Amino acid sequence: MKTLLISTLTFLSLSTFAGNVDLTKSQFTWTGTKVTGEHTGELKLKSADLKFGEKNLIQSGDLVIDINSLTVTDLSGEWATKFLNHMKSDDFFNVEKFPEAKLVVKKDTGSKISGVLTIKGKSNPVEFNYKKNGNSYEGTLTFDRTKFDMIYGSGGFFKNLGDKAIHNEVNLKFKLVVKK
């Protein structure tokens, strides 16, 4: 009986459990740069399912971002509307056809996440560092937009863009809050 109890307790301590992510407290801020400056905005997390293993590392997980929630914070009025309409068009995210982006977490080392990012139906591996701060995970995921069929304004695809060139890297700063 004692062996059964010890085995059960060991199994329970090593087994995974679903982490509940606080969708309202989690924050995602994007930054895209161009030759003449940058644009910033926010995105909302639509859903998240994290499973934790030993040492409270993320064993696996799915994070779904609502691309329709895309905002721009450095523009206002007519310019913000024009910018958002362009970002949601086929030149960039094509939200009509692809309203969500997804990150599948494959590995967590305690400071680095490896996974697969899917945007516009295209999937590519990503790695990014993070810091754990209480019940939140904070860091920046940087991805190359051209790997997700967003080539508009890219100097790697178009020549003679001058000051109209848009850099390929997009930074997504995150604060993912897990409910305790």
C-alpha positions as a Markdown table, in Angstrom:
| # | Residue | x | y | z |
|---|---|---|---|---|
| 1 | Met | 0.0 | 0.0 | 0.0 |
| 2 | Lys | 2.9 | 2.4 | 0.9 |
| 3 | Thr | 4.5 | 1.7 | -2.5 |
| 4 | Leu | 1.2 | 2.4 | -4.3 |
| 5 | Leu | 0.8 | 5.7 | -2.4 |
| 6 | Ile | 4.4 | 6.8 | -3.2 |
| 7 | Ser | 4.0 | 5.8 | -6.9 |
| 8 | Thr | 0.8 | 7.7 | -7.2 |
| 9 | Leu | 2.2 | 10.8 | -5.5 |
| 10 | Thr | 5.3 | 10.6 | -7.8 |
| 11 | Phe | 3.1 | 10.3 | -10.9 |
| 12 | Leu | 0.9 | 13.2 | -9.9 |
| 13 | Ser | 3.9 | 15.5 | -9.2 |
| 14 | Leu | 5.4 | 14.7 | -12.6 |
| 15 | Ser | 2.2 | 14.7 | -14.6 |
| 16 | Thr | 1.3 | 17.7 | -16.7 |
| 17 | Phe | -1.6 | 20.0 | -15.9 |
| 18 | Ala | -3.3 | 22.6 | -18.1 |
| 19 | Gly | -2.2 | 26.2 | -17.4 |
| 20 | Asn | -4.9 | 28.8 | -17.5 |
| 21 | Val | -3.8 | 31.9 | -19.3 |
| 22 | Asp | -5.4 | 35.2 | -18.3 |
| 23 | Leu | -6.5 | 36.5 | -21.7 |
| 24 | Thr | -7.3 | 40.0 | -20.4 |
| 25 | Lys | -4.1 | 40.6 | -18.5 |
| 26 | Ser | -1.8 | 39.1 | -21.2 |
| 27 | Gln | -0.4 | 41.8 | -23.5 |
| 28 | Phe | 1.1 | 41.7 | -27.1 |
| 29 | Thr | 2.7 | 44.8 | -28.6 |
| 30 | Trp | 4.1 | 44.7 | -32.1 |
| 31 | Thr | 6.7 | 46.9 | -33.8 |
| 32 | Gly | 7.4 | 47.1 | -37.5 |
| 33 | Thr | 10.2 | 49.3 | -38.8 |
| 34 | Lys | 10.9 | 51.0 | -42.1 |
| 35 | Val | 13.7 | 53.2 | -43.4 |
| 36 | Thr | 12.0 | 56.3 | -42.2 |
| 37 | Gly | 10.7 | 55.1 | -38.8 |
| 38 | Glu | 8.5 | 52.6 | -37.1 |
| 39 | His | 4.9 | 51.7 | -36.4 |
| 40 | Thr | 3.6 | 50.1 | -33.2 |
| 41 | Gly | 0.3 | 48.6 | -32.1 |
| 42 | Glu | -1.3 | 45.8 | -30.1 |
| 43 | Leu | -2.9 | 42.4 | -30.6 |
| 44 | Lys | -5.1 | 40.4 | -28.4 |
| 45 | Leu | -4.8 | 36.7 | -27.5 |
| 46 | Lys | -7.9 | 34.8 | -28.5 |
| 47 | Ser | -7.1 | 31.5 | -26.7 |
| 48 | Ala | -4.3 | 29.7 | -25.0 |
| 49 | Asp | -3.7 | 26.2 | -23.8 |
| 50 | Leu | -0.4 | 25.6 | -21.9 |
| 51 | Lys | 0.7 | 22.4 | -20.3 |
| 52 | Phe | 3.4 | 22.4 | -17.7 |
| 53 | Gly | 5.8 | 19.6 | -16.8 |
| 54 | Glu | 8.8 | 19.2 | -14.4 |
| 55 | Lys | 10.3 | 22.3 | -12.9 |
| 56 | Asn | 7.1 | 24.2 | -14.1 |
| 57 | Leu | 8.5 | 24.4 | -17.6 |
| 58 | Ile | 6.0 | 24.7 | -20.5 |
| 59 | Gln | 5.9 | 21.2 | -21.9 |
| 60 | Ser | 3.6 | 22.2 | -24.8 |
| 61 | Gly | 1.1 | 24.8 | -25.7 |
| 62 | Asp | -1.0 | 26.6 | -28.3 |
| 63 | Leu | -1.5 | 30.3 | -28.4 |
| 64 | Val | -3.9 | 31.8 | -30.9 |
| 65 | Ile | -3.7 | 35.5 | -31.7 |
| 66 | Asp | -6.8 | 37.3 | -33.1 |
| 67 | Ile | -5.4 | 39.2 | -36.1 |
| 68 | Asn | -8.7 | 41.2 | -36.4 |
| 69 | Ser | -7.8 | 42.8 | -33.0 |
| 70 | Leu | -4.7 | 44.5 | -34.6 |
| 71 | Thr | -4.4 | 48.1 | -33.6 |
| 72 | Val | -1.9 | 50.9 | -34.4 |
| 73 | Thr | -0.9 | 53.1 | -31.5 |
| 74 | Asp | 1.4 | 55.6 | -33.2 |
| 75 | Leu | -1.2 | 57.0 | -35.7 |
| 76 | Ser | -4.7 | 58.4 | -35.2 |
| 77 | Gly | -7.7 | 59.4 | -37.3 |
| 78 | Glu | -7.7 | 58.8 | -41.0 |
| 79 | Trp | -4.0 | 57.7 | -41.1 |
| 80 | Ala | -4.7 | 55.0 | -38.5 |
| 81 | Thr | -7.7 | 53.7 | -40.5 |
| 82 | Lys | -5.7 | 53.7 | -43.8 |
| 83 | Phe | -2.8 | 51.9 | -42.1 |
| 84 | Leu | -5.0 | 49.3 | -40.4 |
| 85 | Asn | -6.9 | 48.6 | -43.6 |
| 86 | His | -3.6 | 48.0 | -45.5 |
| 87 | Met | -2.2 | 45.8 | -42.7 |
| 88 | Lys | -5.4 | 43.7 | -42.8 |
| 89 | Ser | -5.3 | 43.4 | -46.6 |
| 90 | Asp | -3.7 | 40.7 | -48.7 |
| 91 | Asp | -0.4 | 42.7 | -48.8 |
| 92 | Phe | 0.1 | 41.8 | -45.2 |
| 93 | Phe | -2.2 | 39.6 | -42.9 |
| 94 | Asn | -5.2 | 39.0 | -45.2 |
| 95 | Val | -7.5 | 38.8 | -42.2 |
| 96 | Glu | -10.5 | 38.0 | -44.3 |
| 97 | Lys | -9.0 | 34.7 | -45.2 |
| 98 | Phe | -6.6 | 34.2 | -42.2 |
| 99 | Pro | -8.1 | 35.9 | -39.1 |
| 100 | Glu | -5.8 | 34.1 | -36.7 |
| 101 | Ala | -2.1 | 33.4 | -36.1 |
| 102 | Lys | -0.9 | 30.5 | -34.0 |
| 103 | Leu | 2.2 | 29.7 | -32.0 |
| 104 | Val | 2.7 | 26.0 | -31.0 |
| 105 | Val | 5.2 | 25.7 | -28.2 |
| 106 | Lys | 7.5 | 22.7 | -28.6 |
| 107 | Lys | 10.2 | 23.2 | -26.0 |
| 108 | Asp | 11.0 | 25.4 | -23.0 |
| 109 | Thr | 14.5 | 25.4 | -21.6 |
| 110 | Gly | 13.6 | 27.8 | -18.7 |
| 111 | Ser | 14.7 | 30.9 | -20.6 |
| 112 | Lys | 14.1 | 30.0 | -24.3 |
| 113 | Ile | 11.0 | 28.8 | -26.1 |
| 114 | Ser | 11.2 | 26.8 | -29.4 |
| 115 | Gly | 8.0 | 26.4 | -31.4 |
| 116 | Val | 6.2 | 26.8 | -34.7 |
| 117 | Leu | 4.6 | 30.1 | -35.7 |
| 118 | Thr | 1.8 | 30.0 | -38.3 |
| 119 | Ile | 0.6 | 33.2 | -40.1 |
| 120 | Lys | -1.4 | 33.2 | -43.3 |
| 121 | Gly | -1.4 | 29.4 | -43.4 |
| 122 | Lys | 2.5 | 29.3 | -43.5 |
| 123 | Ser | 4.3 | 27.7 | -40.7 |
| 124 | Asn | 8.0 | 28.4 | -39.7 |
| 125 | Pro | 10.1 | 27.5 | -36.7 |
| 126 | Val | 10.8 | 30.2 | -34.1 |
| 127 | Glu | 13.0 | 30.6 | -31.0 |
| 128 | Phe | 12.9 | 33.4 | -28.5 |
| 129 | Asn | 14.1 | 34.2 | -25.0 |
| 130 | Tyr | 11.9 | 35.0 | -22.1 |
| 131 | Lys | 12.0 | 35.9 | -18.5 |
| 132 | Lys | 9.6 | 34.5 | -15.9 |
| 133 | Asn | 8.3 | 37.2 | -13.5 |
| 134 | Gly | 6.0 | 35.8 | -10.9 |
| 135 | Asn | 3.1 | 34.2 | -12.9 |
| 136 | Ser | 4.0 | 36.0 | -16.2 |
| 137 | Tyr | 6.3 | 35.1 | -19.1 |
| 138 | Glu | 7.9 | 38.2 | -20.7 |
| 139 | Gly | 10.0 | 38.6 | -23.8 |
| 140 | Thr | 10.1 | 39.5 | -27.5 |
| 141 | Leu | 9.4 | 37.1 | -30.4 |
| 142 | Thr | 11.0 | 38.4 | -33.6 |
| 143 | Phe | 9.9 | 37.0 | -37.0 |
| 144 | Asp | 10.7 | 37.6 | -40.6 |
| 145 | Arg | 7.4 | 38.6 | -42.2 |
| 146 | Thr | 8.5 | 37.6 | -45.7 |
| 147 | Lys | 8.5 | 33.9 | -44.6 |
| 148 | Phe | 4.7 | 34.3 | -44.1 |
| 149 | Asp | 4.0 | 35.7 | -47.6 |
| 150 | Met | 4.1 | 39.3 | -46.5 |
| 151 | Ile | 6.6 | 40.7 | -49.1 |
| 152 | Tyr | 5.1 | 44.2 | -49.6 |
| 153 | Gly | 7.7 | 46.9 | -49.5 |
| 154 | Ser | 10.6 | 44.4 | -48.8 |
| 155 | Gly | 14.0 | 45.4 | -50.2 |
| 156 | Gly | 14.7 | 41.7 | -50.5 |
| 157 | Phe | 12.0 | 41.4 | -53.2 |
| 158 | Phe | 11.7 | 44.8 | -54.7 |
| 159 | Lys | 14.5 | 47.2 | -55.9 |
| 160 | Asn | 14.7 | 50.9 | -55.8 |
| 161 | Leu | 12.3 | 51.4 | -52.9 |
| 162 | Gly | 14.4 | 54.1 | -51.3 |
| 163 | Asp | 12.8 | 55.5 | -48.2 |
| 164 | Lys | 9.6 | 53.4 | -48.9 |
| 165 | Ala | 11.4 | 50.2 | -47.9 |
| 166 | Ile | 9.9 | 48.2 | -45.0 |
| 167 | His | 12.2 | 46.0 | -42.9 |
| 168 | Asn | 11.4 | 42.3 | -42.8 |
| 169 | Glu | 11.7 | 41.8 | -39.1 |
| 170 | Val | 8.6 | 42.3 | -36.9 |
| 171 | Asn | 9.0 | 42.3 | -33.1 |
| 172 | Leu | 6.2 | 41.0 | -30.9 |
| 173 | Lys | 6.8 | 42.0 | -27.3 |
| 174 | Phe | 4.7 | 39.8 | -25.0 |
| 175 | Lys | 3.6 | 39.5 | -21.4 |
| 176 | Leu | 1.8 | 36.2 | -21.0 |
| 177 | Val | 0.0 | 36.0 | -17.7 |
| 178 | Val | -0.8 | 32.5 | -16.3 |
| 179 | Lys | -3.6 | 32.2 | -13.7 |
| 180 | Lys | -2.5 | 30.6 | -10.5 |
